[in-house]
Every structure is written in C-alpha cells, then in structure tokens.
Amino acid sequence: MNEASGRRDGGDTTHFGFQQVPVAEKKRRVGAVFDSVAQRYDLMNDVMSFGIHRVWKWLAIHLSHVRPGQRVLDLAAGTGDLSRRLARLVGEQGEVVAADINAAMLCRGRERLVDEGLVGNLRYVQADAERLPFPDDHFHCATMAFGLRNVTRKEAALRELYRVLRAGGQALVLEFSRPRLSLLSRAYDLYSFHVLPRMGKLIVDDADSYRYLAESIRMHPDQEALLAMFQAAGFARCGYLNFSAGIVALHRGYKL
Ligand SMILES: C[S@@+](CC[C@H](N)C(=O)[O-])C[C@H]1O[C@@H](n2cnc3c(N)ncnc32)[C@H](O)[C@@H]1O
C-alpha cells in the first residue's frame, strides 16, 4: 500500500482527512492542527474520550513489559502521556526519548513532565517519524500512540521504527481503528462527526482540527491492514489487541 497513492498535476497527493492534498501540504496542515490544539490537547482528550484514553494508554504501557535500565523511544510523544509512564518504568538507569515533529506539542509535554519532577532520564527530540535521527539497533522498545494516523508515509515510519530497535525489541502502536459492532459503529459516527467538532469549537475554539480527527480515523488502515503493514516493515510475531470493541487497537511487532 502506498500512502502517496493519488497523482494530479503538480505531483503526488495524499489524504488529509477526507480531502486529497499534495504530499508536501499534508505535513504543513497536520502541523497546523497540533499547533492549534497543543495548549488544550490534554483537557480535550479527557473530555472527548470521557477519560478512557488513560485506560488505553495504561494498557499499552502495561503490555510493553518495559524494565528498569532500558532505552525506550516514545514516537509522536506529543504532550508526553506515554513518556511519563515509561520514564517511571525505566528508572534512573534507563532513558526515554520523547520524539515528535511538532515543537508546540513537545514543549507542552516537557513543561508538564518537568512540573511533575520527571527529569534526568527523559530526552526531547524534534523529529519526523519518516526519518528518525537515531542509530540502528538502539532502543529496547518503541511506542507510538495516536501518531501514525497523522504520518504521510506510514510504511516509512514503520520501517524507521524497525530500524532503530535492537534485536529482540518491540514496537507498540496504539491507534484508532475499526469498531467491531455495527450498532456501536453508527453511534460512534454520529458522535465523531457531529459532537466532536462542536466540542472542539467550545474548548479550543477550533472545530476543523476535530473534524480532521474524525476523518483521519476513517482514513486510517483497519486492524488487518495495519497488521500487514507491520509484517511488510519486517516485524515478526505481529499481532494486535482491540480495546473498546475496536475503537482503538494496539499493534505489536518484534525485531528478531
Ligand atoms: C494525537 S497526538 C498523540 C500524542 C501522544 N502520543 C498521546 O497519545 O497523547 C499525535 C502527535 O503526532 C505527532 N506527529 C504527527 N506527524 C508526525 C510525524 N511525521 N513525525 C512525528 N510526530 C508526528 C503530532 O505532532 C502530535 O503530537
């Protein structure tokens, strides 16, 4: 599957939500979304998921089996929800690298984590998931929560995750996916397309970013398609778990 799948005058195009845009334009627009929501991103997450995103993230961390002393990459770290939990697990001898393409999200994350006294074993790196500035075979574990959906060339990001992992290391990708129950699916559509943008308008004065959220979820590969992409990137023993009846899925793959 090629992300930059369409062509029109002027070069390759890709999707930004339901719109088809030039590949170079997508990064700019995704950047604008997260610039706009960074300051109120955490509040909005709690409100729109009724706090359930905390459970999904807790489960992902619990299933990572990260141990003291390990080196972990939290890619698309944003405001640091996973980085914070990972930093506690790796302890003083370990290291967590919180990497994100967006400076506003990363700064907000650093402020939060410093305020919580989490310093010393955390490093913040502004980086594009498609071209990671880390050596081969470097991390014991890599996580990516709700980030892959926003990346233009998802295959490149998965290949990069594979490259930077050590042998035996695992990548965990937590992302919105396809609900498994049709009744739930209909209610979820109503909620995402009608309620979410209104909440966005009310809380961050930005309906468009939350319309993009709803659309980007629909454009993201489903459970099986993402599993196939993991395998194509070189990962072994790949699998996934559905959370909340498939609203979210956690994909895992190992580098052998
Ligand atoms: C929905 S937020 C998720 C943040 C955090 N992981 C969480 O679960 O709360 C998505 C993040 O992906 C980042 N992102 C988008 N495209 C990226 C890319 N190409 N490389 C790295 N990060 C990217 C955004 O800047 C944003 O911080």
The ligand as an SDF file (V2000), in Angstrom:
LIG
                    3D

 27 29  0  0  0  0  0  0  0  0999 V2000
   -2.8190   12.8370   18.6450 C   0  0  0  0  0  0  0  0  0  0  0  0
   -1.2080   13.3360   19.1130 S   0  0  0  0  0  0  0  0  0  0  0  0
   -0.6720   11.9970   20.1670 C   0  0  0  0  0  0  0  0  0  0  0  0
    0.2150   12.4660   21.2720 C   0  0  0  0  0  0  0  0  0  0  0  0
    0.5080   11.4300   22.3510 C   0  0  0  0  0  0  0  0  0  0  0  0
    1.2500   10.3100   21.8110 N   0  0  0  0  0  0  0  0  0  0  0  0
   -0.7610   10.9430   23.0070 C   0  0  0  0  0  0  0  0  0  0  0  0
   -1.0720    9.7660   22.8630 O   0  0  0  0  0  0  0  0  0  0  0  0
   -1.4230   11.7270   23.6600 O   0  0  0  0  0  0  0  0  0  0  0  0
   -0.3260   12.9990   17.6260 C   0  0  0  0  0  0  0  0  0  0  0  0
    1.0910   13.5040   17.6400 C   0  0  0  0  0  0  0  0  0  0  0  0
    1.7460   13.0110   16.4570 O   0  0  0  0  0  0  0  0  0  0  0  0
    2.6730   13.9960   16.0580 C   0  0  0  0  0  0  0  0  0  0  0  0
    3.0750   13.7690   14.6670 N   0  0  0  0  0  0  0  0  0  0  0  0
    2.3330   13.9560   13.5570 C   0  0  0  0  0  0  0  0  0  0  0  0
    3.0440   13.6640   12.4560 N   0  0  0  0  0  0  0  0  0  0  0  0
    4.2740   13.2730   12.8950 C   0  0  0  0  0  0  0  0  0  0  0  0
    5.4560   12.8520   12.2340 C   0  0  0  0  0  0  0  0  0  0  0  0
    5.5280   12.7760   10.8950 N   0  0  0  0  0  0  0  0  0  0  0  0
    6.5300   12.5330   12.9860 N   0  0  0  0  0  0  0  0  0  0  0  0
    6.4780   12.6180   14.3380 C   0  0  0  0  0  0  0  0  0  0  0  0
    5.3850   13.0230   15.0240 N   0  0  0  0  0  0  0  0  0  0  0  0
    4.2950   13.3340   14.3050 C   0  0  0  0  0  0  0  0  0  0  0  0
    1.9070   15.2950   16.2760 C   0  0  0  0  0  0  0  0  0  0  0  0
    2.7520   16.4050   16.2880 O   0  0  0  0  0  0  0  0  0  0  0  0
    1.2170   15.0190   17.6090 C   0  0  0  0  0  0  0  0  0  0  0  0
    1.9870   15.4710   18.6970 O   0  0  0  0  0  0  0  0  0  0  0  0
  1  2  1  0
  2  3  1  0
  2 10  1  0
  3  4  1  0
  4  5  1  0
  5  6  1  0
  5  7  1  0
  7  8  2  0
  7  9  1  0
 10 11  1  0
 11 12  1  0
 11 26  1  0
 12 13  1  0
 13 14  1  0
 13 24  1  0
 14 15  1  0
 14 23  1  0
 15 16  2  0
 16 17  1  0
 17 18  1  0
 17 23  2  0
 18 19  1  0
 18 20  2  0
 20 21  1  0
 21 22  2  0
 22 23  1  0
 24 25  1  0
 24 26  1  0
 26 27  1  0
M  CHG  2   2   1   9  -1
M  END
$$$$
